[in-house]
Amino acid sequence: MLYLVPTPIGNLKDMTLRSLEVLGEVDLILAEDTRLSGKLLKHYDISTPMRSFHAHNEHGITEQIVTQLSGGIKMALITDAGTPSISDPGFLLVRACRAQDINVICLPGATAFVPVLAASGLPCDKFYFEGFLPNKKGRKTRWEYLATLDTTIVFYESPYRVLKALEEIQVHFGPERMVSIGREISKIYEEIKTASVADLLEDFKSRKSIKGEFVIVVSK
């Protein structure tokens, strides 16, 4: 049995009771960063052993983990924040488990883009989730494709490329396209702003610093 357990993207109180129960009952927790996850487990007095599982080693150890799971060991996979496999490690392991008929259960919980999309005031009956755009190679091609879609678009962006992303949205969608930006979701300085991309670009250009991980929603 493999559990995918969402972890808080900010406020530690966003852990569900079921998630805490599972983390306390499994034999092993696979963690993206054991040091960071160790603080979370300590906060909730969970002493389950951990093992590193991240983007740099998942190819090398997935087969070994699947063998252990096939032998009856119960594991939980957690990432630094949010739901495993959603722009985080997890897909390769889940695919390998499915191929071996190992049961995989994903618990409901925190995912950064959902609160921003729901609170944006932009159409969310249908949407396209892009995840992270390429930093350089292929980025222009992705924007050209996204501009053809007739639906709301959601993607993640680092604070270092927020201005670049807003400028690109203005080029490919026009200055009046409505956009919502969310950052620091569930944290003390949570902020969600919805306005035309031109107005948002002016706002963020005037800021002395841009901090936090960002969710950007582009209206259809």
NORFEN-V406514 format. One record per backbone hydrogen bond with DSSP energy under -0.5 kcal/mol. NH is the residue of the N-H (numbers start at 1). CO is the residue of the C=O. If there is no record, write none. Layout:
nh = (NH,NH)
co = (CO,CO)
This chain:
nh = (2,3,4,5,5,6,7,14,15,20,21,22,23,24,25,25,26,27,28,29,30,30,31,31,32,37,38,39,39,40,41,42,43,44,45,46,47,51,53,57,58,61,62,65,66,67,68,69,70,71,72,73,75,76,77,78,78,82,85,86,87,91,94,95,96,97,98,99,100,100,101,102,105,107,107,114,115,116,117,118,119,120,120,128,129,130,130,131,133,139,142,143,144,145,146,147,148,149,152,153,154,155,156,157,161,162,165,166,167,168,169,170,171,172,173,174,174,177,179,180,181,182,183,184,187,190,191,193,195,197,198,200,201,202,203,204,205,206,206,207,211,214,215,216,217,218,219,219)
co = (103,75,105,3,77,4,82,11,12,16,17,18,19,20,21,22,22,74,74,49,28,76,29,51,78,33,34,35,36,36,37,38,39,40,42,41,45,29,31,54,54,57,58,61,62,63,64,65,66,67,69,68,1,28,3,30,76,7,89,83,85,88,90,91,92,93,94,95,96,97,98,97,2,4,105,111,111,112,113,114,115,116,117,152,127,128,154,154,156,136,138,139,140,141,142,143,145,146,126,218,128,216,131,214,158,159,161,162,163,164,165,166,167,168,169,169,170,174,195,217,193,215,191,213,184,187,183,181,179,177,175,196,197,198,199,200,201,202,203,204,209,157,182,155,180,153,178,217)
